C-alpha cells in the first residue's frame, strides 16, 4: 500500500547538498516525489512509498549528508499524488 507524507527538515540543510542527497536516497528506495528548499532555510520533502520506504527515508532525512546538521524533521500525512519519479523542485 502506497502512502504519501510531507516532511519538513530544519537545521543546516541548505547549501550542503541535502536535496541531492534526498534525491539519491529516494531513487535507491524507489520512492516518488520531490524535494525543495524553502525561504526560511528549511527543506520540504514530499514522498510516496510504502510504510517501510518511509521508515527508511525518515531515518536518512534525520541524518542527512555529512555536511548537514539536521535539528528536526516534522512529518505529516499528505494526499496521494500520481508521480513517476523523484525530482528536485524549484
CORNORPE-V776300 format. One record per residue. PSI is psi in whole degrees, 0 to 359 (999 if undefined). Layout:
((PSI) (PSI))
//
This chain:
((130) (136) (160) (140) (149) (121) (144) (119) (128) (151) (205) (87) (4) (142) (14) (14) (18) (315) (320) (323) (312) (317) (317) (313) (314) (318) (319) (326) (344) (22) (142) (154) (214) (165) (143) (152) (146) (158) (335) (5) (356) (174) (136) (135) (125) (126) (142) (126) (187) (169) (319) (319) (317) (323) (313) (314) (314) (316) (320) (327) (323) (329) (310) (182) (169) (328) (350) (159) (92) (125) (324) (153) (116) (144) (143) (151) (149) (164) (143) (122) (148) (110) (152) (347) (189) (130) (162) (121) (152) (999))
//
